[in-house]
Amino acid sequence: MRAVIAGGSIAGLLAAKVLSRWYAEVVVLDRDQLPLDAVHRKGVPQSRHAHGLLARGHQTIEKLVPGFRAEMLRRGAVANDLHNDVLWYNEGRLLKRAPSDLTGLLAGRPLIESVLRTMVAQVGNITFRPSTPVDGLIADGDRLTGVRINGERLDADLVVDATGRSNRGPTWLRELGYDAAPEDEVRAGIFYSTREYERIPGDADFTGVISGHYPGNPLGTGTGANDGDRWLVTLVGLDDNPPPAEPGAFEEYAAQLDGPELYKLISQATPLTDPVRFRIGPSVRRRYEKVRLPEGFIASGDSLCCFNPAYGQGMTIAALAAEHLGELLAAGGDQLTRRYFAGMNKRIETAWTMSVSNDLRFDQTVGKQPLTSRLLVSYLSRLYKATEHDVVVGRRFLEVANLLATPPALLKPSIVLRVLRNS
């Protein structure tokens, strides 16, 4: 049996590792080059910006690819305590820091891909074919039997669409006569701008700054200590006031963030690069669970749901998708496609609700805000105030933000009482 994966980034690599246990041969196809070195590549234009591995994400990747964490650390990734080492600003309120077991990993996207690709490439039945885009799917009735590449046929019992935001899956399915899956889309009009700075011992008592953008201050940041003794500073803004791509103006933009710590740091640090700006596309959730599909079709990563990257959820959801796929195969492969998408709908829900609820607060955002999102946002405003003083509430918020718990965990009576008492 052969599984074919279209796309060799994070989602494709994790899917390949899982499928190697169940399929005699796994072939990873990508239109781009797939270097083992930690370098930026054309197929990942967002790689110069900050990337986050949430606690749930790096735990899941370690489960799927044992030794991942140790290899990341060996090659320069920074381990941190997400509660004690990161400055979390939510609606201008600084979450009270406290020691915890919520561990994170800080590294640039090139290193994450390099470590994963190197480790996955060591699996004997996984083959990589770079510069080989998939042109379409081949089916026999309602079952996929292969893919078309360079005018040739490659037989497959399972096909995983991990082509990312470019997402060829809907086109391939339409060519076979399948209706398009409904899509939930939110256009937030987000811009990133990123600059790297030298990191020296003792220049800060934190390893990261997370400041969420909100209507009261539509500027945010995702900043972290990174491999190579660097600070990777990504500023976030909306299209009517995007973060600058010019030295000097970049730093002054950071002065408008909630909290003075980041501005103070980068005003004194030595820049290593010029700022690089990138426009973020819409958040899109494809509801494959609602339509008829050919058996043997799977979508993962941004091909299934692409989030606003400001919330750092994408790689974690890709890891959860691979984990889910493995669990289903362990239980038996019958109706795999239907079972997979039904299960992923539940796994995506928390991350999607958390991200779009905030995006939809802005007047310029295109999308419909459901009542549950409005209620969640109202409650979170009170909860953020409580996190300034109450480390128990802060811990619970971080568990939800890191996908270790679901939003209802914030509504347990003990937490609600603390929120009311402190807000």
C-alpha positions in Angstrom: 0.0 0.0 0.0 1.2 3.5 -0.8 0.3 6.9 0.7 1.0 10.1 -1.3 1.4 13.4 0.4 1.2 16.6 -1.6 3.2 19.1 0.4 6.4 18.7 2.3 6.1 21.4 5.1 5.1 20.8 8.7 1.7 19.2 8.1 3.1 17.0 5.3 6.1 15.9 7.3 4.1 14.9 10.4 1.5 13.1 8.2 4.3 11.2 6.5 5.8 10.1 9.8 2.5 8.7 11.0 1.5 7.0 7.8 4.9 5.3 7.6 3.7 2.9 10.3 0.6 1.8 8.3 1.7 2.0 4.6 4.5 0.1 2.9 5.5 3.2 1.0 5.0 6.9 1.7 5.9 9.4 -1.0 6.1 13.2 -0.2 5.7 15.4 -3.3 6.3 19.1 -3.3 6.6 21.7 -6.0 9.5 23.4 -4.1 13.0 22.3 -3.2 13.1 20.5 0.2 16.5 21.2 1.7 17.6 19.5 4.9 19.4 22.7 6.0 17.7 25.4 8.1 17.1 27.9 5.2 14.2 30.0 4.0 12.5 28.6 0.9 10.2 30.0 -1.8 7.3 27.7 -0.8 7.1 29.2 2.7 7.1 33.0 2.3 6.0 33.5 5.9 9.1 31.7 7.2 10.9 34.9 8.2 8.3 35.8 10.7 7.7 34.6 14.2 6.4 31.0 14.6 4.9 29.6 17.7 4.8 26.0 18.9 2.1 26.0 21.5 2.6 23.6 24.5 0.1 21.1 23.0 1.9 21.3 19.7 5.4 20.6 20.8 4.2 17.8 23.1 2.3 16.2 20.2 5.2 16.5 17.8 7.5 14.9 20.4 5.0 12.0 20.7 4.9 11.6 16.9 8.6 12.2 16.3 10.5 11.0 19.4 13.6 13.0 20.0 12.4 16.1 18.3 12.7 18.3 21.4 16.2 17.2 22.2 17.4 17.7 18.6 15.8 21.2 18.5 17.6 22.2 21.7 20.8 20.7 20.4 20.6 22.9 17.4 19.8 26.1 19.3 16.1 26.3 20.0 15.2 28.0 23.3 13.1 26.2 25.9 11.0 28.4 28.1 8.3 28.4 30.8 5.2 29.8 29.0 3.8 31.2 32.3 7.0 32.6 33.8 9.3 33.5 30.9 6.8 35.2 28.6 5.2 38.6 28.9 1.5 38.1 28.0 -0.4 41.3 27.3 -4.2 40.9 26.8 -6.1 44.1 26.2 -3.3 46.0 27.8 -3.3 43.8 30.9 -0.1 42.0 31.8 -0.7 38.5 33.0 1.0 37.8 36.3 4.1 35.6 35.9 4.6 32.4 37.9 6.7 29.2 37.6 4.8 26.4 35.8 5.2 23.2 33.9 3.9 24.8 30.7 6.9 24.4 28.5 7.4 25.9 25.1 10.1 25.8 22.3 11.2 28.9 20.5 12.8 28.7 17.1 12.6 30.0 13.6 10.5 28.2 11.0 13.6 27.1 9.0 15.0 25.2 12.0 11.7 23.6 12.8 11.3 22.3 9.3 15.0 21.3 9.0 14.8 19.2 12.2 11.5 17.5 11.2 12.5 16.9 7.6 15.9 15.4 8.6 14.3 13.1 11.2 11.5 12.0 8.9 13.9 11.4 6.0 15.6 8.8 8.1 12.5 6.6 8.1 13.2 3.9 5.5 9.9 3.7 3.7 9.5 7.5 3.2 10.6 9.0 -0.1 10.8 12.7 -0.9 10.3 14.0 -4.5 11.0 17.8 -4.6 10.1 20.0 -7.6 7.2 17.6 -8.3 3.8 19.3 -8.0 0.6 17.2 -8.0 -1.5 18.0 -11.1 -4.7 16.2 -10.1 -6.3 13.2 -8.5 -7.2 9.8 -10.1 -10.3 7.9 -8.9 -12.1 4.7 -9.6 -15.7 5.4 -8.7 -15.8 7.0 -5.2 -12.3 5.9 -4.2 -9.0 7.6 -5.0 -6.5 5.4 -6.8 -3.6 7.8 -7.5 -2.4 11.2 -8.5 -1.2 12.8 -11.7 2.3 14.2 -11.8 4.2 15.5 -14.8 1.7 13.8 -17.1 2.2 10.4 -15.4 0.2 8.3 -12.9 1.4 7.5 -9.4 -0.8 4.9 -7.8 -1.9 5.7 -4.2 -4.3 4.2 -1.7 -4.4 7.4 0.3 -3.7 11.0 -0.7 -3.1 13.8 1.8 -3.5 17.4 0.6 -0.9 19.4 2.6 -0.4 22.0 0.0 -0.9 24.9 2.5 -2.6 28.2 1.8 -2.2 27.7 -2.0 -4.5 24.7 -1.5 -5.0 22.7 -4.6 -7.5 20.2 -3.0 -10.7 21.9 -4.0 -9.7 22.2 -7.6 -8.7 18.5 -7.8 -12.0 17.4 -6.2 -14.0 19.6 -8.6 -12.2 18.0 -11.6 -13.5 14.7 -10.3 -17.1 16.0 -10.1 -17.3 16.6 -6.3 -19.1 19.7 -5.0 -16.9 22.3 -3.2 -16.9 22.1 0.6 -18.5 25.1 2.4 -16.0 27.5 3.7 -16.0 29.8 6.8 -13.9 32.8 5.9 -12.7 35.8 8.0 -10.7 38.6 6.4 -8.9 40.5 9.2 -6.6 42.6 7.0 -3.5 41.7 9.0 0.1 42.7 8.1 3.3 41.4 9.7 6.7 43.1 9.8 9.7 41.3 11.2 13.2 42.3 12.2 16.0 40.2 13.8 18.2 41.5 16.6 21.3 40.2 18.4 20.5 38.5 21.7 23.1 38.7 24.4 22.9 37.1 27.9 21.1 39.2 30.4 19.6 41.7 28.0 16.0 40.8 29.2 14.4 38.8 32.0 12.0 37.2 29.6 12.2 35.0 26.5 9.1 36.2 24.7 6.5 39.0 24.4 3.0 38.2 23.3 0.7 41.3 22.9 -2.6 40.7 21.3 -4.1 43.3 19.0 -7.6 44.5 20.0 -9.8 47.5 19.1 -8.4 49.6 21.9 -4.9 49.1 20.5 -4.8 47.4 17.1 -1.0 46.8 17.3 0.4 43.6 18.5 3.6 41.5 18.6 4.8 38.0 18.7 8.4 38.2 19.8 10.7 35.4 21.0 14.3 34.4 21.7 15.4 32.2 18.8 18.1 29.9 17.6 21.2 31.6 16.5 21.3 34.0 19.6 18.6 36.2 18.0 15.5 38.0 19.0 12.9 37.5 16.3 10.5 40.4 16.6 7.3 40.4 14.6 5.0 43.4 14.8 1.3 43.0 13.8 -1.0 45.7 12.5 -4.1 46.2 10.3 -4.1 47.3 6.7 -5.0 50.9 7.6 -1.8 51.2 9.8 0.5 48.4 8.9 3.8 47.9 10.7 6.7 49.6 8.8 9.4 47.9 6.8 11.9 50.7 7.4 14.6 50.7 10.1 13.8 53.3 12.7 10.1 53.5 11.9 9.9 49.8 12.9 11.2 50.6 16.4 9.0 53.6 16.8 5.9 51.5 15.8 6.9 49.1 18.7 6.7 52.0 21.1 2.9 52.0 20.6 2.5 48.5 22.0 1.0 47.8 25.3 3.9 47.7 27.8 7.4 49.3 27.4 9.5 46.2 27.6 9.9 45.3 23.9 10.5 48.9 22.8 13.2 49.2 25.4 14.8 46.0 24.3 15.0 46.6 20.6 16.0 50.3 21.0 19.2 49.1 22.6 19.8 45.8 20.7 21.9 45.5 17.6 19.8 44.9 14.4 20.8 41.9 12.3 18.4 42.4 9.4 16.2 45.0 7.9 12.5 44.7 8.5 10.5 42.4 6.2 6.8 42.9 5.7 4.2 40.3 4.8 0.4 40.5 4.2 -1.6 37.7 5.8 -4.4 36.2 3.8 -7.9 35.4 5.2 -8.6 32.8 7.8 -10.4 29.9 6.0 -12.0 26.8 7.5 -13.0 24.2 4.9 -15.9 22.1 6.1 -15.1 18.8 4.4 -17.2 17.0 7.0 -20.3 18.4 5.3 -19.8 17.1 1.8 -19.4 13.9 -0.2 -15.8 13.0 -0.8 -13.9 10.2 -2.4 -12.6 7.6 0.0 -8.8 8.0 0.5 -8.8 11.9 0.5 -7.3 13.7 3.5 -6.5 17.4 4.0 -4.2 18.7 6.7 -2.6 21.9 7.9 -3.6 25.1 6.1 -5.3 23.0 3.4 -7.9 22.2 5.9 -8.0 25.3 8.1 -5.7 28.3 7.8 -5.7 30.5 10.9 -4.6 34.1 11.5 -1.0 33.3 12.3 -1.0 36.0 15.0 -2.3 33.3 17.4 0.3 30.7 16.7 -2.1 27.8 16.2 -1.3 26.4 12.8 1.6 24.0 13.5 -0.2 22.7 16.6 -3.4 21.9 14.6 -1.2 20.2 12.0 0.3 18.0 14.7 -3.1 17.2 16.1 -4.3 16.2 12.6 -1.4 13.8 12.2 -2.1 12.3 15.7 -5.8 11.9 14.9 -5.0 10.2 11.6 -2.8 7.7 13.4 -5.4 7.0 16.0 -8.0 6.3 13.3 -5.7 3.9 11.4 -4.9 2.1 14.7 -8.7 1.6 15.2 -9.2 0.3 11.6 -9.1 2.0 8.2 -12.7 1.7 7.2 -14.4 4.9 6.1 -11.2 6.7 7.0 -12.0 9.9 5.1 -15.4 10.4 6.8 -14.1 9.6 10.2 -11.1 11.8 9.8 -12.9 15.0 8.9 -15.6 14.4 11.5 -12.9 14.2 14.2 -10.9 17.2 12.9 -14.0 19.3 13.0 -14.0 18.9 16.8 -10.3 19.4 17.1 -10.3 22.6 15.1 -13.3 24.2 16.9 -11.5 25.5 19.9 -8.6 27.1 18.0 -11.0 28.6 15.4 -13.3 30.1 18.0 -10.4 31.6 19.9 -8.8 33.3 16.9 -11.8 34.5 14.9 -13.6 35.8 18.0 -10.9 38.4 18.4 -10.6 39.2 14.7 -14.3 39.8 14.4 -14.2 42.6 17.0 -12.7 44.9 14.4 -15.1 46.9 12.2 -13.0 46.3 9.1 -13.0 42.5 9.5 -15.1 40.7 6.9 -17.1 37.9 8.5 -20.0 37.1 10.7 -19.6 37.1 14.5 -21.8 34.5 16.1 -23.4 35.2 19.5 -21.1 32.7 21.2 -18.1 34.7 20.0 -19.5 37.9 21.3 -20.2 36.4 24.7 -16.8 34.8 24.9 -15.1 38.2 24.1 -17.1 40.0 26.8 -16.2 37.4 29.4 -12.5 37.3 28.4 -12.2 41.1 29.0 -13.0 40.5 32.6 -10.8 37.4 32.8 -7.8 39.4 31.4 -8.2 41.8 34.3 -8.2 39.0 36.8 -5.0 37.5 35.3 -3.1 40.6 36.4 -3.3 39.4 39.9 -4.5 35.8 40.0 -2.0 33.2 38.8 -4.7 30.4 38.9 -6.8 32.3 36.4 -3.7 33.1 34.4 -2.7 29.4 34.3 -6.1 28.3 33.1 -6.1 31.0 30.4 -2.7 29.8 29.2 -3.9 26.2 29.2 -6.7 27.2 26.8 -4.5 29.4 24.7 -2.1 26.5 24.3 -4.9 24.1 23.4 -4.3 22.0 26.5 -7.9 22.8 27.6 -11.1 23.9 25.9 -12.8 27.3 26.5 -15.4 25.7 28.8 -12.5 25.3 31.3 -12.6 29.1 31.7 -16.3 28.8 32.8 -15.8 26.4 35.7 -17.4 27.8 38.9 -14.1 28.1 40.7 -12.6 30.1 37.8 -15.7 32.3 37.3 -15.6 33.1 41.0 -12.0 34.2 40.8 -12.8 36.3 37.7 -15.6 38.1 39.4 -13.6 38.6 42.6 -10.6 40.1 40.7 -12.4 42.1 38.0 
